[in-house]
């Protein structure tokens, strides 16, 4: 469990570091930096892309924190849907996984049907 906790905490720290960079102003748009409209548009697209990345990272951060909570509760590695053990290969590939591979596949099929 300590191995997975360290991996999850490292991922969490990386995401929080990215957020701090964004909030500290390292990523900004200054119209005086761009000589023409194309450069300005390109920069605006880059900022929008960075915003979408931060939004995705926020969701991932929530999953990471939930996985750390499951470690603390002693239920890490158990499927939250069926209660079966999640395979070690799946946990190694995605430590924040909450569902076993069968439940995840079923969830994805349901999402496709509802889309």
C-alpha positions in Angstrom: 0.0 0.0 0.0 2.9 2.4 0.7 4.1 2.0 -2.9 0.7 3.0 -4.2 0.3 5.8 -1.7 3.7 7.3 -2.9 2.7 7.0 -6.6 -0.7 8.7 -5.8 0.9 11.4 -3.7 3.5 12.1 -6.5 0.7 12.4 -9.1 -1.2 14.7 -6.7 1.8 16.9 -6.1 2.4 17.2 -9.9 -1.2 18.3 -10.5 -1.0 20.8 -7.7 2.3 22.2 -9.0 0.7 22.7 -12.4 -2.2 24.5 -10.8 0.2 26.8 -8.8 2.0 27.7 -12.0 -1.3 28.6 -13.7 -2.4 30.7 -10.7 0.9 32.4 -10.2 0.7 33.9 -13.7 3.4 31.9 -15.4 0.8 31.4 -18.1 -0.7 34.7 -19.3 -1.8 36.6 -22.3 -0.4 40.0 -22.9 -1.6 41.7 -26.1 1.6 43.7 -26.4 3.5 40.4 -26.9 1.8 39.7 -30.2 2.4 41.7 -33.4 -0.6 40.4 -35.2 -4.1 38.8 -34.8 -2.9 35.3 -35.7 -0.4 35.3 -32.9 -3.0 36.6 -30.5 -5.5 33.9 -31.6 -2.9 31.2 -31.3 -2.1 32.3 -27.7 -5.7 32.5 -26.8 -6.2 28.9 -28.1 -3.2 27.8 -26.0 -4.7 29.4 -22.9 -8.0 27.7 -23.5 -6.3 24.4 -23.9 -4.4 24.9 -20.7 -7.7 25.7 -19.0 -9.2 22.4 -20.2 -6.1 20.5 -19.0 -6.5 22.1 -15.5 -10.2 21.1 -15.5 -9.3 17.5 -16.3 -6.6 17.5 -13.7 -9.1 18.7 -11.1 -11.2 15.7 -11.8 -8.2 13.4 -11.6 -7.1 15.1 -8.4 -10.5 14.1 -6.9 -10.0 10.5 -7.9 -6.4 10.5 -6.5 -7.7 11.9 -3.1 -10.4 9.2 -3.1 -7.9 6.5 -3.7 -5.7 7.8 -0.8 -8.8 7.8 1.4 -9.5 4.2 0.4 -5.9 3.3 1.4 -6.5 5.0 4.8 -9.8 3.1 5.2 -8.2 -0.3 4.3 -10.4 -0.9 1.3 -7.9 0.1 -1.5 -8.0 -2.4 -4.3 -11.6 -3.4 -3.8 -14.2 -2.6 -6.5 -16.6 0.0 -5.2 -19.4 -1.6 -7.3 -19.1 -5.3 -6.7 -16.6 -5.6 -3.8 -14.3 -7.9 -5.7 -10.6 -7.3 -5.7 -9.3 -5.2 -8.5 -6.4 -6.9 -10.4 -2.9 -5.9 -9.5 -2.1 -5.1 -13.1 -5.1 -2.7 -13.3 -4.1 -1.0 -10.0 -0.5 -0.7 -11.2 -1.6 0.8 -14.5 -4.2 3.1 -12.8 -3.8 3.4 -9.1 -6.9 5.5 -8.7 -9.1 2.9 -10.3 -12.3 2.3 -8.3 -13.8 -0.4 -10.4 -12.7 -3.9 -11.4 -12.2 -4.4 -15.1 -15.6 -6.1 -15.5 -17.5 -3.3 -13.8 -15.6 -0.7 -15.7 -16.4 -2.4 -19.0 -20.1 -2.6 -18.0 -20.0 1.1 -17.0 -18.5 2.1 -20.4 -21.1 0.0 -22.3 -23.9 1.8 -20.3 -22.4 5.2 -21.2 -22.3 4.3 -24.9 -25.9 3.2 -24.8 -26.9 6.5 -23.1 -24.9 8.7 -25.5 
